[in-house]
Amino acid sequence: EVQLQASGGGLVQAGGSLRLSCAASAFTRDDYAWGWFRQAPGKEREGVSCIRSRDGSTYYADSVRGRFTISSNNAKNTVYLQMNNLKPEDTADYYCAAAYDALPVYCVWPSGMGYWGKGTLVTVSS
């Protein structure tokens, strides 16, 4: 059982930056993908960005590519999401999720992620 704890959300003006962090309790295998999903009110949950532990390969949704950067520290079981040039449409609950034996592209299928943390709210004001 992997437990995930996300933090770092908050209120920021458009054009500002936030850094999200997600700490995992422990991984029992060294090949997994994990990352960030978000869900805005009235919308489906969508994958934002994911990273693979084994080789650091990444996935970004088109809507965030060039503005968000995912990184991880495997020794600390932590994944980060640096969010720059935030827009009001980035407002959502952001969730951290993980799956063993997965590729970063699995980000497009939230239902395929086996472990989820609670969300952290990001609000971007215009």
PyMOL commands that set and color helices and strands:
alter all, ss='L'
color gray80, all
select helices_A, chain A and resi 74-76+88-90+104-108+110-112
alter helices_A, ss='H'
color red, helices_A
select strands_A, chain A and resi 4-7+10-13+18-24+32-39+46-52+58-60+68-73+78-83+92-100+115-116+120-125
alter strands_A, ss='S'
color yellow, strands_A
deselect
rebuild
show_as cartoon
